[in-house]
């Protein structure tokens, strides 16, 4: 019979392991599991495949300030993002906040302008 469920298959369980502590490369704080976001250094719409794990707050700030075109052309690395003046101000503000902070991020009026 096609599509019949096999009920007596052995279930293989992987050994329990704690997730590794991940540090946000932008703000250099530990990222809780619930706050991890994968950021494409070059947006997928521009052909990017490489990702880095960032705090959700840092990730939202990047996309509030910069367009996909700006990210692809001028900010395709963490070093380039860290040199952006508004990102520097954000990092200075967030560095002493708790890792699980969930603050409101507003879109910049200057988004898209260089």
C-alpha positions as CSV (number, residue, x, y, z in Angstrom):
1,X,0.0,0.0,0.0
2,X,1.5,3.4,-1.0
3,X,1.6,6.1,1.6
4,X,1.3,3.8,4.6
5,X,3.0,5.1,7.8
6,X,5.6,2.8,9.2
7,X,5.2,2.9,13.0
8,X,8.0,0.8,14.3
9,X,11.0,2.8,13.0
10,X,13.7,3.6,15.5
11,X,14.0,7.2,16.4
12,X,17.6,8.4,16.4
13,X,18.2,11.2,18.8
14,X,21.3,13.4,18.6
15,X,23.2,13.9,21.8
16,X,22.1,17.0,23.8
17,X,24.5,19.8,23.4
18,X,24.2,23.4,24.6
19,X,24.3,26.0,21.9
20,X,27.6,27.8,21.5
21,X,27.7,31.3,22.8
22,X,27.5,33.7,19.9
23,X,28.9,37.2,20.0
24,X,27.5,39.9,17.8
25,X,30.3,41.1,15.5
26,X,28.7,44.6,15.4
27,X,28.2,45.5,19.1
28,X,30.4,42.7,20.6
29,X,27.8,41.5,23.1
30,X,26.6,37.9,23.6
31,X,23.5,37.1,21.6
32,X,20.7,35.1,23.4
33,X,19.3,32.3,21.3
34,X,15.9,34.2,21.0
35,X,17.6,37.3,19.7
36,X,19.8,35.9,16.9
37,X,19.2,37.1,13.3
38,X,21.1,36.1,10.2
39,X,22.1,39.2,8.2
40,X,23.2,38.8,4.6
41,X,26.2,41.1,4.2
42,X,25.2,41.6,0.5
43,X,21.4,41.4,0.3
44,X,20.0,38.2,-1.4
45,X,18.3,40.4,-4.0
46,X,21.8,41.6,-5.0
47,X,23.2,38.1,-5.2
48,X,24.6,37.8,-1.7
49,X,24.9,34.4,0.1
50,X,27.3,35.1,3.1
51,X,25.5,35.7,6.4
52,X,26.6,36.6,9.9
53,X,24.6,36.3,13.1
54,X,23.7,39.6,14.7
55,X,21.5,40.8,17.5
56,X,17.9,41.3,16.2
57,X,18.2,45.0,17.4
58,X,21.5,45.6,15.5
59,X,20.0,43.9,12.4
60,X,16.9,46.1,12.5
61,X,19.0,49.2,13.0
62,X,21.1,48.4,9.9
63,X,18.0,48.0,7.7
64,X,16.4,51.1,9.2
65,X,19.4,53.2,8.1
66,X,20.6,51.7,4.8
67,X,19.0,50.5,1.6
68,X,19.8,47.2,0.0
69,X,21.7,49.1,-2.8
70,X,23.8,50.9,-0.2
71,X,24.5,47.7,1.7
72,X,25.6,45.9,-1.5
73,X,27.8,48.8,-2.8
74,X,29.3,50.4,0.3
75,X,28.7,48.2,3.3
76,X,29.4,44.5,2.3
77,X,31.3,43.7,5.5
78,X,31.1,44.2,9.3
79,X,34.1,46.5,9.2
80,X,32.4,48.8,6.7
81,X,29.1,48.8,8.7
82,X,31.0,49.5,11.9
83,X,32.5,52.6,10.2
84,X,29.1,54.2,9.4
85,X,28.6,57.3,11.6
86,X,25.0,56.4,12.6
87,X,25.9,52.7,13.3
88,X,28.8,54.0,15.5
89,X,26.3,56.2,17.5
90,X,23.9,53.2,17.8
91,X,26.7,50.9,19.0
92,X,27.8,53.4,21.6
93,X,24.2,53.6,22.9
94,X,23.5,49.8,22.9
95,X,26.8,48.5,24.3
96,X,25.7,48.8,27.9
97,X,22.1,47.6,27.4
98,X,21.0,44.1,28.3
99,X,21.4,41.5,25.6
100,X,17.7,40.7,25.4
101,X,16.6,44.4,25.0
102,X,13.7,44.8,22.6
103,X,13.6,48.5,21.7
104,X,11.8,50.4,19.0
105,X,13.9,51.1,15.9
106,X,12.7,54.0,13.7
107,X,13.4,54.3,10.0
108,X,15.8,57.1,9.3
109,X,14.6,60.1,7.3
110,X,17.9,60.0,5.5
111,X,17.5,56.4,4.4
112,X,18.8,56.1,0.9
113,X,20.9,59.2,1.0
114,X,24.7,59.1,1.2
